[in-house]
Amino acid sequence: MKFTIVLLALVGLVAAVSVPPTNKVTVADHDFLEKQKFLLEIVYRVEDPLMFEEYIKLGQQAVHDKALYTHYDSYMEKFYESHKMGVLLPRGEFFGALVKTHHKQAYGLFNYLYYAKDWETFQRNVAWARMHVNEGMFVYALTLAVIHRDDFQGLMLPSIYEIFPQYFLNSKLIYAAEKFDYNTWSKYNQYEKEFNDVYYRNNKHHNQDYFYMRDFKTYQWWKLMGLGEHWYPAEKNFPLRENTYELVSDDKYASFMKDIKIFWHPVDYTRDIEFFNKHSVLSYFTEDLGWNSYWYYLNMDYAFFLDGKTFGLIAGSVNSRRGEWWLHNIDQMLARYYMERLSHGIGEIPQLSWYHAFELGYDPELVSYNGVGYSYRKNYFEIQAYGNFDILNQIQSHYKRIYGSIVSGVYTTQDGQKIDLRQPESIEYIGNLLQGSTDSIDTQFFNDWYMLQYMYLANVEENDYEVTPNVLLNFESMMRDPITYSGATWITEILRLFKNQLPSYTEEEIGLVGVEIKNVEASELVTYFDMVDIDVTNLMNDKMVFVDGSFVWDKSLYARQMRLNHKPFHFNITVQSDKQQKVVIRSFYGPKYDEYGRLISMQRNRENFVELDEFVYELTVGENVIKRSSDDYLWTVKDRTTYTELYHYVMAAFDGKYELPLDISEPHSGFPDRLLLPKGWESGFPVQLFFHIAPYQASVEQYSNFDSSYSSGIGSGTRYIDNKQFGYPLDRPIDEFELLSMSNSYFMDVSIYHNNTLKPYYEEYENFGHFDYNFYNHYYTKYFQ
């Protein structure tokens, strides 16, 4: 649970650097714990009425005294007027962050929270909003405020998938959790156990048809174990996650968890047969909660409507490169997605056409917190037939405007200013334009361009207020839908056009005289599916219990799901240097062949490479052997502490039974380590590794005034390791043979192997009808005791 600065915007995005570890650990004081306790409790069962008496008293009225805010603007004024007139989005309605009418109100609420002069004003507004404002809007504004307020560094909210499991898990699980009743479950469980003990023991060939499903994979693993889709008591009193073994031997942890009744329920990914298509096999990846929450938090850190100067997205006088950062995120997300497609024999990402049917239908099988199911799209959906042509015309005119500007090399703003787009640093302008950022050089044309695209695809009009739930209207759910990736190809097409017009790197720009990569040894790259427990306690609907005014959290619900992971891997890099020098070592992987088995040229393939790692290293004279493990990647994160566990840690410290180190916080926007590699093949999926060494060049020395215990580095400059363009040296057109001849570059062929973890259960499973807790013994470095 060690706090680590968020270092990359995505797998292979710009690698950033964490602060070197120190021996000093700051312990949270009582004031900090009071604030943290409030934040964890205020979002508990957020769609239900607030039950904490002290917060109910605090939130009787919002604070409207302008003197209690550091800034008071028109968004706040309009929000207050909308509240007085009763026209705020009602509680229980679906909230879409990319719906224009919802966005304006959310912006006003965020400002009330962000500009509050002190904790007391902030707390009163939060308590009021929790009771009176739409649930989705409230969580959205609160998340932004907690992330961006300088005086809140170190404070955290539960993960978005724990606050709103409805955005991440299918409706069958959501309904099961909402109907869970402990007393009824206890009686039912006794009867079922008696039945199963006899049935499974005496009938080895029971109901074999029950196991059949089209394209059976790992998604319904519980059937192989003879389990049903209902609630089970956790035999071991802790949730399953990849780093649980670090906690189970801790006496403090055991004391926190011993009195909590934990129940788990198996959960599936989307497997709707009616809309089955070739993309359906990727559901384990596109619907992974880590993949989707990563994109959500990235767009919270660099929200398109927050200007860099006001909200600290610009470090000093140096721009934070937010536009370039955002573009590079999309570029690498598509590269990572393409690698997953290739591992299933699916090829290029189809580009979205506004005028032709979109082949890939999608039914998210989600249900909103208000009980309304999400809309779906059939295969070969005619987008144009259902869209708003006024919005479509705006989208197309904006696209043509920037496309034409890049071709001509000049962008002309509304006031006639001409911007040179033939310089490498101009990518910042392009990124801000495409995101619709308030830091854009032309907000008149591009302020809502990005928002309009998703409104159009979700069939939402510009003035619509009450809208049907759609995954495309929120950052935390849009990556589930294949149309998102196809739509993003329009953005990467503009990026490619810009990059291809830049001059290729010279030999001096990508070479390093006196440095040679002599050899690289790579350990075996192995992926597998493991299981994780996702905290869905927020869905419970039983009566909350308070003793002496304190909330008693004695029951927790978890959804148990299989997800992609990989075994730790490492590289041994042998480097010869003619002098002592500080360098940056980058590693990438990319495809070797396309879906037809044809070798891909490096000139065309460079855009498909995913950056694995980037770090600074001090070379010595002579031979250097550098061992770099995937566990050393500072920008990736393991599973976060669950909501239940985190609350009990905080309460133990609050009650004086435990000292809570401030580095217990975990980065909200770190990329999941387990998704570094694509699934691969059992026989070995061929990929290329690429290593490159460049001299260390940075405009400022990192970390001089940075405390990793509190900040995730937004706008601080610590997310960038040097001054190179993101994706360097593969971001521009290259001469393949020139790159191969560079002594500081190194290519090698490897394979990614997939280990089928469910094979033992295809045959006779001795413990049929019970979950196999020995499953984890084979895939983690330490066994459960």
SVG drawing of the C-alpha trace seen along z (x, -y; Angstrom):
<svg xmlns="http://www.w3.org/2000/svg" viewBox="-38 -39 74 80">
<polyline fill="none" stroke="black" stroke-width="0.4" points="0.0,0.0 3.0,-2.3 2.1,-5.6 3.9,-6.0 3.7,-9.0 1.8,-8.4 4.4,-8.2 2.9,-7.5 -0.2,-8.4 -0.6,-4.8 1.3,-1.7 4.1,-3.0 3.1,-6.6 5.7,-9.1 7.4,-7.3 7.8,-9.6 9.9,-9.3 9.0,-8.7 10.7,-10.5 13.6,-8.4 12.4,-6.6 13.3,-8.0 13.3,-6.5 11.1,-9.2 7.4,-8.2 4.9,-10.8 2.0,-9.6 -1.5,-11.0 -2.6,-13.3 -6.1,-13.4 -7.1,-16.4 -6.1,-14.5 -7.9,-11.4 -11.1,-13.4 -11.0,-14.7 -10.3,-11.2 -13.0,-9.6 -15.5,-12.2 -14.6,-11.6 -14.9,-7.8 -18.3,-8.1 -19.9,-10.8 -19.8,-8.5 -20.9,-5.4 -24.0,-4.1 -24.2,-7.4 -27.4,-6.8 -29.2,-6.2 -30.3,-9.0 -27.5,-10.2 -27.6,-8.5 -24.8,-10.1 -26.5,-12.5 -23.5,-14.8 -23.3,-15.3 -27.0,-15.8 -26.8,-18.7 -23.8,-20.1 -25.6,-20.0 -28.9,-21.7 -27.9,-24.7 -25.2,-25.4 -22.8,-28.2 -23.6,-31.2 -21.6,-33.9 -19.1,-35.0 -16.6,-36.1 -16.0,-32.4 -14.7,-31.7 -11.3,-32.6 -13.1,-33.2 -16.8,-33.5 -17.7,-33.2 -20.7,-33.0 -20.8,-29.1 -21.3,-29.3 -23.9,-32.0 -25.8,-30.0 -25.6,-26.9 -27.0,-28.8 -29.8,-30.3 -30.7,-26.8 -30.9,-25.4 -33.2,-28.2 -35.4,-27.7 -35.4,-23.9 -34.0,-23.1 -30.8,-21.2 -30.6,-17.7 -32.7,-15.7 -31.4,-12.9 -32.0,-9.6 -31.5,-10.8 -28.6,-9.6 -25.6,-12.0 -23.4,-12.3 -20.1,-14.2 -20.2,-14.7 -23.7,-16.0 -23.5,-19.8 -26.4,-20.7 -25.1,-18.4 -21.5,-19.6 -22.5,-23.3 -24.1,-22.4 -21.3,-20.1 -18.8,-22.8 -20.7,-25.2 -20.8,-22.6 -17.1,-21.9 -16.2,-25.5 -18.2,-25.7 -16.0,-22.9 -12.7,-24.0 -12.9,-27.7 -14.1,-27.2 -11.7,-29.1 -11.5,-26.5 -12.3,-22.9 -15.5,-23.9 -17.0,-25.7 -16.0,-22.8 -17.4,-20.2 -20.7,-22.0 -21.1,-22.2 -20.2,-18.6 -22.7,-17.4 -25.4,-19.7 -24.6,-18.4 -24.7,-14.8 -28.3,-15.2 -29.6,-17.6 -27.6,-17.2 -27.7,-14.4 -25.6,-11.4 -23.4,-11.2 -22.9,-15.0 -21.9,-15.0 -19.3,-12.3 -17.9,-13.9 -17.5,-17.3 -16.2,-15.9 -13.6,-13.7 -12.3,-16.7 -12.1,-18.9 -10.2,-16.3 -7.7,-15.7 -7.0,-19.3 -7.1,-21.2 -3.5,-21.8 -4.6,-21.6 -6.1,-18.1 -2.9,-16.4 -2.8,-12.9 -6.6,-12.7 -8.4,-10.2 -11.8,-8.8 -12.6,-5.1 -11.9,-4.0 -14.7,-5.1 -15.6,-1.4 -16.2,-1.1 -18.4,-4.2 -20.4,-3.3 -20.0,0.4 -22.9,-0.1 -20.5,-1.6 -18.2,1.4 -20.1,4.7 -23.1,6.2 -26.6,5.7 -27.1,9.3 -24.4,8.7 -25.8,5.3 -29.3,6.6 -28.0,9.5 -26.0,7.2 -29.0,4.8 -31.2,7.7 -28.7,9.2 -30.2,9.8 -28.0,11.4 -30.7,13.1 -32.4,14.6 -29.0,15.6 -28.0,17.4 -31.0,19.7 -30.8,20.3 -27.1,21.1 -27.7,23.8 -30.3,25.5 -28.2,25.3 -25.1,26.6 -27.0,29.7 -28.3,30.2 -25.0,29.7 -23.0,31.9 -25.2,34.8 -25.9,33.8 -22.3,33.2 -21.0,36.3 -23.4,38.7 -23.9,37.3 -20.7,36.9 -22.5,36.3 -25.0,33.8 -26.6,31.5 -23.7,31.4 -25.7,29.1 -25.3,26.4 -21.7,25.9 -22.3,25.2 -21.9,21.7 -20.8,20.2 -17.1,19.3 -16.6,20.6 -13.5,18.9 -12.4,17.9 -15.4,15.5 -17.6,18.1 -14.9,19.9 -17.2,20.7 -19.1,23.3 -16.0,25.4 -15.7,25.3 -19.4,26.4 -20.4,23.0 -23.6,21.1 -24.3,17.4 -25.2,16.5 -23.4,15.2 -20.8,17.3 -19.1,16.6 -15.4,15.9 -13.7,18.9 -10.6,16.7 -11.5,13.4 -10.0,11.1 -10.7,10.2 -8.6,11.8 -6.2,9.5 -2.8,9.9 -1.0,8.4 -3.1,9.9 -0.2,12.1 1.5,8.9 -1.3,8.3 -2.5,11.6 0.5,12.1 0.1,8.7 -1.5,8.9 -2.9,5.4 -4.6,6.2 -6.1,9.4 -7.4,7.4 -9.2,4.9 -10.8,7.6 -11.7,10.4 -15.2,9.2 -16.3,8.4 -18.6,10.9 -17.3,11.0 -19.4,12.4 -18.5,12.8 -20.4,13.4 -19.0,14.6 -19.4,12.1 -19.1,12.3 -18.1,9.8 -20.5,8.9 -21.3,12.1 -24.5,11.2 -24.9,13.7 -27.5,11.7 -24.9,9.0 -21.9,11.4 -19.2,10.3 -15.4,10.6 -14.9,7.8 -16.7,9.8 -13.7,11.9 -11.9,8.8 -14.5,8.0 -12.1,9.1 -9.8,6.3 -12.1,3.5 -14.4,4.0 -11.5,4.4 -12.1,2.0 -8.5,1.0 -8.3,0.1 -11.5,-2.0 -10.8,-3.7 -7.3,-4.6 -8.9,-6.6 -11.4,-8.1 -8.7,-9.4 -6.6,-10.7 -9.5,-12.9 -10.0,-14.0 -6.3,-15.0 -6.4,-17.0 -10.1,-17.8 -10.8,-19.6 -12.5,-22.5 -9.8,-23.3 -7.4,-25.9 -3.7,-25.2 -2.8,-28.4 -5.7,-28.4 -5.7,-24.7 -1.9,-24.1 -1.7,-22.2 1.3,-24.4 4.5,-23.9 5.9,-27.4 6.6,-29.1 6.9,-25.8 3.8,-24.4 2.8,-21.0 2.5,-19.7 -1.1,-18.7 -2.1,-18.7 0.8,-16.5 0.2,-14.3 -3.5,-13.8 -2.7,-13.0 0.0,-10.5 -2.4,-8.8 -4.8,-8.1 -2.1,-7.1 -0.7,-4.5 -4.2,-3.3 -4.9,-2.4 -1.5,-0.7 -2.2,1.4 -5.7,2.2 -4.3,3.2 -1.9,5.6 -4.8,7.2 -6.7,7.5 -3.7,9.1 -3.4,11.7 -6.9,12.9 -6.1,12.7 -8.1,9.5 -6.3,6.8 -6.4,3.1 -8.8,0.9 -11.6,-0.1 -12.0,-3.9 -15.4,-5.2 -17.4,-6.5 -20.2,-9.0 -22.1,-7.8 -21.8,-4.1 -23.0,-1.3 -20.7,-0.5 -20.1,3.3 -19.6,3.8 -22.7,3.7 -22.4,3.5 -24.7,4.2 -23.0,3.2 -25.4,5.1 -25.1,2.3 -27.8,0.7 -27.7,-2.9 -27.9,-3.7 -31.5,-4.8 -32.5,-1.3 -32.6,-2.2 -30.7,0.0 -28.0,-1.3 -28.8,-1.7 -27.3,0.8 -26.3,0.8 -26.9,3.6 -24.4,4.9 -24.1,2.9 -25.7,-0.1 -26.6,-3.0 -25.2,-6.0 -26.3,-8.6 -29.9,-7.5 -30.2,-8.3 -27.9,-11.3 -28.4,-15.1 -27.2,-16.6 -26.5,-20.0 -24.1,-18.4 -22.6,-16.3 -21.9,-19.4 -20.2,-21.0 -18.0,-18.0 -17.0,-17.7 -16.3,-21.4 -14.0,-21.4 -12.2,-18.3 -11.7,-19.9 -10.5,-23.1 -7.7,-21.5 -6.9,-19.0 -6.5,-21.7 -4.4,-23.8 -1.9,-21.0 -1.7,-20.4 -1.0,-24.1 1.3,-24.3 -0.5,-27.4 -3.5,-27.7 -5.4,-31.0 -7.2,-31.9 -10.5,-33.7 -8.7,-37.0 -6.4,-36.5 -3.3,-35.3 -1.2,-32.8 0.3,-29.8 3.1,-27.8 2.2,-24.1 5.5,-22.8 7.4,-22.9 7.7,-19.9 6.3,-21.9 3.2,-22.7 1.8,-19.4 0.8,-21.1 -1.6,-23.4 -3.0,-20.4 -3.6,-18.4 -5.4,-21.2 -7.6,-21.8 -8.6,-18.2 -9.4,-17.8 -11.4,-21.1 -9.2,-22.3 -9.6,-25.8 -5.9,-26.2 -6.6,-25.9 -5.5,-28.7 -9.0,-28.8 -11.8,-28.0 -14.4,-29.6 -14.2,-26.7 -13.0,-23.8 -14.3,-24.3 -16.9,-21.5 -15.7,-19.6 -14.7,-16.5 -17.9,-16.5 -20.1,-16.8 -18.7,-13.6 -19.9,-11.5 -23.2,-13.3 -23.8,-12.6 -23.0,-8.9 -25.2,-8.6 -28.0,-10.4 -28.1,-13.3 -29.2,-16.8 -27.3,-19.9 -30.1,-21.0 -31.2,-17.6 -31.5,-17.3 -32.9,-13.9 -31.0,-11.4 -31.0,-7.6 -27.9,-6.0 -25.2,-5.4 -21.6,-4.3 -20.2,-7.0 -21.3,-9.8 -18.9,-9.2 -15.1,-8.6 -15.3,-5.7 -17.5,-3.6 -16.7,-4.7 -13.7,-2.4 -16.0,0.6 -17.5,-0.2 -15.6,0.7 -16.9,-2.5 -14.7,-4.6 -11.5,-3.1 -12.8,-3.5 -13.7,-7.1 -10.3,-7.8 -8.6,-6.9 -9.7,-10.2 -7.6,-11.9 -4.6,-9.7 -4.9,-10.3 -4.4,-14.0 -1.5,-13.2 0.1,-11.0 -0.4,-13.8 1.4,-16.3 4.2,-13.9 4.8,-12.9 5.4,-16.5 8.1,-16.9 11.7,-16.2 13.1,-12.8 15.5,-12.7 19.1,-13.1 21.8,-10.7 22.9,-13.1 19.4,-13.3 18.8,-9.6 22.4,-8.3 24.8,-8.3 28.5,-8.1 30.5,-5.9 27.5,-4.0 26.6,-0.5 23.9,2.0 25.9,5.2 23.2,7.6 19.8,8.0 18.5,11.1 14.8,11.3 13.0,13.6 10.0,15.5 6.9,13.3 3.9,15.2 0.3,14.1 -2.6,15.8 -6.0,15.1 -6.3,14.8 -9.2,13.8 -9.8,10.6 -12.5,9.5 -14.1,6.1 -15.6,4.2 -19.3,3.7 -20.4,2.9 -21.9,-0.4 -24.7,1.6 -26.0,3.0 -29.5,1.9 -29.8,3.3 -30.2,1.0 -27.1,-0.9 -26.1,-0.3 -24.7,-3.0 -23.4,-2.4 -22.7,-5.5 -22.9,-7.6 -20.2,-5.5 -21.0,-3.6 -20.6,0.2 -19.2,1.6 -19.5,5.3 -20.5,6.8 -19.0,6.4 -19.9,7.6 -17.3,8.4 -17.7,9.4 -15.2,12.1 -14.0,11.9 -11.2,13.2 -8.9,10.7 -5.7,10.7 -2.4,10.6 1.2,11.5 4.1,13.1 6.9,10.7 9.5,10.4 12.9,8.7 15.6,7.7 19.3,7.8 20.8,5.0 24.5,5.1 25.8,1.6 29.3,0.5 30.1,-3.2 33.3,-5.1 32.6,-7.6 30.5,-8.1 27.3,-9.8 23.6,-10.0 21.3,-8.5 17.7,-7.6 16.9,-4.0 13.6,-3.3 12.1,0.1 9.2,0.8 7.4,3.8 5.4,4.1 4.0,6.6 6.2,8.7 3.5,9.7 0.0,8.5 -3.2,10.6 -2.3,12.4 1.2,13.4 2.9,10.8 6.0,9.1 5.3,5.4 7.9,2.9 9.2,0.7 8.2,-2.5 4.6,-1.4 4.9,0.5 6.4,-2.2 3.0,-3.6 2.0,-0.2 4.8,-0.1 3.9,-0.3 6.4,-1.8 7.1,0.5 9.6,-1.5 11.7,-4.7 14.2,-5.4 17.4,-7.5 20.6,-5.5 24.2,-6.6 26.5,-4.7 30.0,-4.0 33.1,-3.6 33.3,-0.2 30.7,2.6 27.4,2.0 24.9,4.8 21.5,3.3 18.8,5.6 15.4,4.0 12.3,5.9 8.7,5.2 8.3,4.8 10.6,1.8 8.4,-0.1 7.6,-3.2 4.5,-4.3 2.5,-1.0 0.4,0.0 -0.8,3.2 -4.3,3.7 -5.5,0.9 -6.6,1.4 -10.4,2.0 -13.0,-0.4 -13.7,1.9 -10.1,2.3 -9.2,-1.3 -12.1,-2.4 -11.1,-0.1 -7.4,-1.2 -8.6,-4.8 -11.0,-4.1 -8.3,-2.1 -6.0,-5.1 -8.9,-7.4 -9.5,-5.4 -5.8,-5.5 -5.2,-1.8 -3.0,-2.2 -0.6,-4.8 -1.6,-5.5 1.4,-6.3 0.6,-9.0 2.3,-6.9 -0.6,-4.4 -2.4,-6.4 -2.2,-4.8 -2.1,-6.7 -5.5,-7.1 -4.1,-7.3 -1.4,-4.7 -1.7,-2.2 -2.5,1.4 0.8,3.4 -1.2,6.6 -2.2,5.0 1.3,4.4 1.2,7.3 -1.4,8.6 -2.9,12.1 -0.7,13.8 -0.9,17.5 -0.2,20.8 2.2,21.5 3.8,18.1 2.7,14.8 5.7,13.2 6.5,9.6 9.6,7.4 11.4,5.7 13.1,2.4 15.6,0.7 17.1,-2.7 19.5,-4.8 19.7,-8.6 21.6,-11.2 19.7,-12.7 18.4,-16.1 15.9,-18.0 15.2,-21.7 14.7,-21.3 16.1,-18.9 13.3,-16.6 11.9,-16.3 13.5,-19.4 10.3,-20.5 8.2,-17.5 6.7,-15.3 5.5,-11.9 3.6,-11.3 1.0,-13.8 1.0,-14.6 0.5,-12.6 2.5,-15.1 -0.2,-16.8 1.3,-19.7 4.5,-19.5 6.7,-18.3 7.6,-15.1 5.6,-13.1 8.1,-13.8 11.5,-12.2 13.3,-14.5 12.6,-17.0 12.2,-14.4 8.9,-14.3 6.6,-11.6 7.2,-8.3 10.7,-9.3 12.5,-7.9 9.6,-6.2 7.3,-9.2 8.5,-10.4 9.2,-8.8 12.4,-6.8 14.9,-5.0 14.6,-1.5 18.1,-0.5 19.6,-3.6 17.9,-2.8 19.1,0.8 22.6,-0.3 22.7,-2.6 24.9,-1.2 22.5,-2.7 19.5,-0.9 18.7,2.8 15.9,5.0 15.1,8.6 12.4,11.1 10.5,12.7 7.2,14.5 4.4,13.9 3.0,17.1 -0.4,17.6 -0.9,20.1 -4.5,21.4 -5.2,21.3 -8.5,23.2 -7.1,26.4 -7.1,28.3 -10.8,27.7 -11.7,29.1 -11.4,32.6 -12.6,34.0 -12.3,31.3 -12.0,33.0 -13.5,30.1 -16.4,29.7 -19.0,27.2 -16.4,25.2 -14.1,22.4 -10.5,23.5 -8.4,21.2 -5.3,23.2 -5.6,21.5 -3.4,18.6 -0.6,20.8 0.5,21.3 0.6,17.7 2.0,15.6 5.4,15.4 4.1,16.1 1.5,18.6 -1.4,18.0 -0.9,19.5"/>
</svg>
